[in-house]
Amino acid sequence: MRRGEREAWTALIEGRKPAKRTNKYGAQRTGRYASKHESEAAAIYHALERRGLIWDLEEQKRILLVEGKGRVRPITYVADFVFTDRIGTHVVDAKGFKTPVYRLKKKLASLLLGIEIEEV
């Protein structure tokens, strides 16, 4: 039994509400965003788009890094924000903690696709 399941079961037996769950890094969801940091970054990018300083703003854009074959699933990276400005296209990630999987996918994006992921 996992920790969250155990807490829910104990709360049910004791007749109380289970504790509010957060992700394993302590970030709490803010509306539709994974963290307060990502929510604040989204507000800034949407304001820049309204002013016409950036355009083609996309959130949670999937980028295929390596195609799958047979039973091996493809490797994808989900960028928090992708937008274009007068300099070019930017792939941005609102990052609080750099996990080993994130670091690997950032390297794959750079080496295989030439995409440099910016962190805010």
For each residue, the residues with C-beta under 8 A, 3 or more apart:
1: 5 6 9
2: 5 6
3: 6 7
4: 7 8 21
5: 1 2 8 9
6: 1 2 3 9 10
7: 3 4 10 11 18 19
8: 4 5 11 12 18
9: 1 5 6 12 13
10: 6 7 13 14
11: 7 8 14 16 17 18 19
12: 8 9 15 18
13: 9 10
14: 10 11
15: 12
16: 11
17: 11
18: 7 8 11 12 21
19: 7 11
20:
21: 4 18
22: 26 27 28
23: 26 27 34
24:
25: 96 97
26: 22 23
27: 22 23 34 35 36 37 96
28: 22 35 36
29: 32 33 34 35
30: 33 35 36 38 39
31: 39
32: 29
33: 29 30 36 38 39 42
34: 23 27 29 38
35: 27 28 29 30 38 39 94 96
36: 27 28 30 33 39 40
37: 27 40 41 94 96
38: 30 33 34 35 41 42 80 94
39: 30 31 33 35 36 42 43
40: 36 37 43 44
41: 37 38 44 45 80 81 92 94 120
42: 33 38 39 45 46 59 81 94
43: 39 40 46 47
44: 40 41 47 48
45: 41 42 48 49 54 57 81 83 92
46: 42 43 49 50 57
47: 43 44 50 51
48: 44 45 51 53 54
49: 45 46 52 53 54 55 57 83
50: 46 47
51: 47 48
52: 49 55
53: 48 49 85
54: 45 48 49 57 83 84 85
55: 49 52 83 84 85
56: 82 83 84
57: 45 46 49 54 81 82 83
58: 61 81 82 83
59: 42 80 81
60: 78 79 80
61: 58 78 79 81 82 91
62: 76 77 78
63: 76 77 78 79 91 109 113 115
64: 67 74 75 76
65: 74 75 76 77 105 108 109 112 113
66: 74 75 108 112
67: 64 74
68: 72 73 74 75
69: 72
70:
71:
72: 68 69
73: 68
74: 64 65 66 67 68
75: 64 65 66 68 105 108
76: 62 63 64 65
77: 62 63 65 105 106 108 109 117
78: 60 61 62 63
79: 60 61 63 82 91 92 93 117
80: 38 41 59 60 92 93 94
81: 41 42 45 57 58 59 61 90 91 92 93 94
82: 56 57 58 61 79 89 90 91 92
83: 45 49 54 55 56 57 58 89 90 92
84: 54 55 56 88 89 90
85: 53 54 55 88 90
86:
87: 90
88: 84 85
89: 82 83 84
90: 81 82 83 84 85 87 118
91: 61 63 79 81 82 109 115 116 117 118
92: 41 45 79 80 81 82 83 117 118 119 120
93: 79 80 81 102 117 118 119 120
94: 35 37 38 41 42 80 81 119 120
95: 98 102 119 120
96: 25 27 35 37
97: 25
98: 95 102 103 119
99: 102 103
100: 103 104
101: 104 105
102: 93 95 98 99 105 106
103: 98 99 100 106 107
104: 100 101 107 108
105: 65 75 77 101 102 108 109
106: 77 102 103 109 110 117
107: 103 104 110 111
108: 65 66 75 77 104 105 111 112 113
109: 63 65 77 91 105 106 112 113 115 116 117
110: 106 107 113 114 115 116 117
111: 107 108
112: 65 66 108 109
113: 63 65 108 109 110
114: 110
115: 63 91 109 110
116: 91 109 110
117: 77 79 91 92 93 106 109 110
118: 90 91 92 93
119: 92 93 94 95 98
120: 41 92 93 94 95
